[in-house]
Amino acid sequence: MRFDYRPIGVIDTPWDGPENMPIQPAGAAGVEGTVRLFEEYREGLQDIEGFSHIILLYHFHRSRSFELRVIPYLDTRPHGVFATRAPRRPNPIGLSVVRLLRVEGGTLYIRDVDMLDGTPLLDIKPFVPEFDVPRDVRAGWLEELQHAARGRRSDDRFAG
């Protein structure tokens, strides 16, 4: 099977490279950016302004290869790529939950951005706590590093 996805817009952020970029939205608290939806998709924004948070699905456009075992930013031990949020993945798809500040025309103003400037946007979904916040959650190897993402910055380990 093969899939053909096309971007529906572009995410604009202050981060032009992986150096010093936050590694998760928790580490990007307060950092603002925009999502510019392409004209043909703007009608799909109807009623989105009622949500405080949205889920952005995007393409890691600077990732050129993948590894099945990686040493993630928050650890010094290797883990399977599917047990991490590392961008060098077989299908380089990213996901971030961001705060939606406002919508003006086809532009969404967002906060807590952790993706690179110019990132191609694949989809937007509303964040709904009733659906998106499961109970009895375990965080695997990350449990011992529970708050480590706050304030941490990336490097170029996963960029190429």
C-alpha positions, 0 to 999 in steps of 0.5 A: 500500500502507498499513501499520497498526502498533500499539505493543507497549509504551513506552520510558521514558527521562530525555529529555523533549525533544530538547534535550541528548538524545544523538544515538545510543546511542554518545553515551548510554553509561551512560544507563538506561531501561526498556521496558514491554511491554503485557500482551498481548505479554509472552509474547514475551519468553521467552528474551530475557534471554540476550542482552546487547543488543537492537534496538529499533524505535520510532516517532518520535512527536514528528516531525511532518513530513519533509525529503528533504535534512537537515543532520544533527547531526554535519555542517554540509552537507546530505545525503539523509535516507536517508544519515542517522539524522535522525528527520524521515523519510517513515516516522518509524521509529527503531532503537537497539541497547541493552544489556539489563540484566535483565527483570522481568515485562514490563519490560526494564531497558536502558542506552545509551538515546537516544530520548525518554521515552514513545516508542512501541515497535514491535518488539524483536529480539535483537542477534546479532553473527554476523548484525548485524555485517557485514565490510568496512563503509564509513560514507560521509560519516560516516567523517571524523567517525568518533567524533563522536557520542560526547558530542554532544547534539541540538537541536530541528532535527528535532523538529517 
